[in-house]
Amino acid sequence: MTTTQRWFGLGLALLLGGCGGSGTPRENSAVSTTFGYGSPQAATSDQAGAMGATVSSIEAFRTAPGTGSGLGAADAASVTGALLQGGPIGSFSPAEVGATSAAAFDVPACAVVTSGKVSFNGCRVTVSQSSGGTSTSGSVTVNGDVSLSADLQTLTWDLTYGVGLTMSGTSPLTMSGTLHSAGRVVVTATTAVGAITSEVSLTVSAGGQTVSAALDESLAFDVTRSDTCASGVVGGTLEAKRVWTTRPSGASPADLPDEAAKVEWTGCGTATVRLGSR
């Protein structure tokens, strides 16, 4: 599923939930929220492989710091999408609309790659897509940086994304949103220990209605990794949490629940998962 498909899907869901609500700058509430967890159950292949893409992207940036690898390492949507029942609704990135290199930005010079660091300054990807009788236009932006320590072991980032999209056709819809993503991961040849947070706000307008929503996500992990394992992780633990800080009026916690999951790996592709609730 593409970024625009995912975000328009969320937008339509919010419209069905009702109107009202607003998002304001905030600290990440998912980090401090406590969940109760159920009994462990065997993880699916998607759940057991949830960290694979993130670990691969981090290793790619360590090997060759660049625009695409920097955005990939800082994008944890695949992890929360695999573990939380609501899917990857809390994250979006220019990488998913084609920003896999500096050349993809409207002005490539906006992304500056130096030794162990990539800085994004007003970088923008113009979106223009058509499918059937529906067309999507707008832009996705990114500002901030991704940095690697001199010893090649600590990766940190602080990025702010923005989206402004319009969908025309039988169900016209406009959307604007922001996402702040920050993280710190310490990596060795066999381990990855870190924390990632994101805070997202979204406003959607269609059919005379305007709705707003906001949610926070967090990841905390201490895993053992191996290049010989296709899913990347062979041991350790991960906790993923999502907390709605603003639900649209008319949407209850049952409609849009806070979610969490704890994963414990016992081997390559083998893990147990415990789902959390409040």
Secondary structure, 3 states (H helix, E strand, C coil): CCHHHHHHHHHHHHHHHCCECCCCCCCCCCCCCCCEECCCEECCHHHHCCCHHHHHHHHHHHHCCCHHHHHHHCCCHHHHHHHCCCCCCCCCCHHHHCCCCHHHCCCHHHEEEECCEEEEEEEEEEEEEEECCEEEEEEEEEEEEEEECCCCCEEEEEEEEEEEEEEECCCCEEEEEEEEEEEEEEECCCEEEEEEEEEEEEEEEECCEEEEEEEEEEEEEEEEECCCCCCCEEEEEEEEEEEEEECCCCCCCCCCCCEEEEEEEEECCEEEEEEEEC
